[in-house]
Every structure is written in structure tokens, then in C-alpha cells.
Amino acid sequence: MLALLAPGQGSQVPGFLSPWLEDANAAELIASWSDAIGLDLQHLGTTASADEIRDTANAQPLLVAGGLIGTIRLLANGDKKINNLPSPISYVAGHSVGEITAAAISGVLDPISAMKLVHLRGAQMATAAKGSNTGMSAVLGGERDLVISAINAAGLTAANENGGGQIVAAGSLSALESFSQNPPEGSRIRALAVSGAFHTSTMLPAVSHLATFASSMETSNSSPPFISNKDGAVIETGRDILDRIVGQIAGPVRWDLCMETLAKCGVTGVIEVPPAGTLAGLVKRAQSEIETFTLKSPEDLGAAHEFIAKHGAN
């Protein structure tokens, strides 16, 4: 049984779209999505600097576009459509903004709607973060309950529980600095290069804007089923999935629970779509019995099809 995973912010690297855009259909799609949202995705994915694609307003649309292009090349047999494809994929999941990629892959949103949603998401999250004097730090190692307790005691929020001994604390920069001076037993703390405390109450203004926008969007039910960051639940109702994606902006990401659900559902293999690597690494550490495949470039498509033949639904 096979799942498709879509990575979140921080996984982007300069130029990762370049090899994918050698395909004419992919280049045409990127151009049409760029026109739809008023953002030059080709530039961002090929020639933009690391600093430029680190900007939340740029990073999030780029990530969704990259994941969709990789999936279309993998599953659509040269077509430019992704919805309603006969698919060997049994489940989809994404980390944070990757949930929008997953929603488009599973047909909840059409690609243009997904791009418009993520463009607004990135812009509003960047606005909410500006001037907030907040940030995020990864806590690596340590016993989960002790780490969570220490984060709470420091006046911070456990914004991401990524499994494999990685929890991300978020909140004021001053509290994060104090926290780094006294890490929980058995752990080390690494500050993250982000502009604010994502997945905390700092993002509530962004939730309000996205909720208004999303209320007018058309959705379809998820096929294959969607595993939610909120609690690891398997969800198929399109409106419920969209509501969860919107609310997740100000709520913790429970990727650890998503990985537990993959194992409980009998998933034997996962393919991470571009820019792949981060989620596959987390799965390897937390659910080592699940095989992983990272789809990094078109050169990987042949091996990916072999992986699908081994793990995919009949």
C-alpha cells in the first residue's frame, strides 16, 4: 500500500524546479499558474536566490507548484491534468503547506484553486509574522513529555511535533533565547530561519483572511483519502479537509500522528514529491518498516514507477 507525501516550508532549495521545466507541459503549467496568482514561479524555482525563496510569500506557492508538477509527471502519463486520475496511491498527506499540495493531488481542490489558496496563505502568514518578534526553534532529542512540558513552562508553543525526536517550539524571540540557554534534558536546540511563530496564535489574523476566501471555494471529496496534520485522522470530505487546512495555520502540526496513521493503515511505501527529502527522513526514523522514495528530479521517474509497482494498490 502506497502513500504520497508533500513537504512543507524549509524543504525548498534554489533551482529545484529547473530539471522539471525541461518538459514542455510542465513549463506551460508553471506559466499558467504564475499568471493566475501574479507570481513568477519559473524564476523562483530556477534562478531565485536562497534568500528570495526563503520568504514565506514566495516559498509556499513554489512548494505547492513543485509538488504538483512532480506528481503530474509521475501519475498523469504526460497529460497536464491531475484530478480524477486512476491512481495506485492509497493515501495522501502533506506537512503544513504541503497539505494544500495533497488536497490538489487527491482532487479536493483543482490546481488553480490550490495555487490561489497557497498564494494568499503565504502572503497573509508573512503579514501576520511581520513585526511580531516571534520565531521558532527545533528541539532535537529528549523525551517527548519532558520536552513538551519544558516548552510550555517557557511560555512557548509546541508548533510542530515531527516525530523521530524532533519538536519545534515557537513564540517570542526573548522566550526562545531563554529556552535555548536551558534545553530539556537530553536535547539540543537549533534556531530556525523563519520570520515568525507559525502554527501558533500569532497566525490568527491569517486564519481569518483565509477562512473568508475558502468559504467561496468549490471542493470535492478526497480520492485517495487525506491524512490530516491536525490529529492524524483519515478524512475524505472535501469541505472538512479545507476547513482543517485553514485552521491549521494557527494550530500545531502533528506530523508524528500522521506517520502513526500511515503505519496503522498498512502503508508499506511512501513517495515524497518535490522538493523531496525531509519527510522521507522523518518516516525512516519514526516508522522504519515503511519504505521511502524521494522524487527529486525527472531522472527518478523510472525508479519511482518500479517503487509504485512494488507498493501501489492494484
SULJOWO-V50525 format. One record per run of one state. SS is the DSSP state (H for helix, E for strand, C for the rest). FROM is the first residue (numbers start at 1). TO is the last residue. If there is no record, write none. Layout:
((SS;FROM;TO) (SS;FROM;TO))
This chain:
((C;1;1) (E;2;6) (C;7;19) (H;20;22) (C;23;23) (H;24;37) (C;38;40) (H;41;46) (C;47;49) (H;50;54) (C;55;55) (H;56;75) (C;76;90) (E;91;94) (C;95;97) (H;98;105) (C;106;110) (H;111;129) (C;130;133) (E;134;141) (C;142;143) (H;144;153) (C;154;156) (E;157;163) (C;164;165) (E;166;172) (H;173;181) (C;182;186) (E;187;191) (C;192;200) (H;201;214) (C;215;224) (E;225;227) (C;228;233) (E;234;235) (C;236;237) (H;238;250) (C;251;252) (E;253;254) (H;255;264) (C;265;268) (E;269;272) (C;273;277) (H;278;286) (C;287;290) (E;291;294) (C;295;297) (H;298;311) (C;312;314))
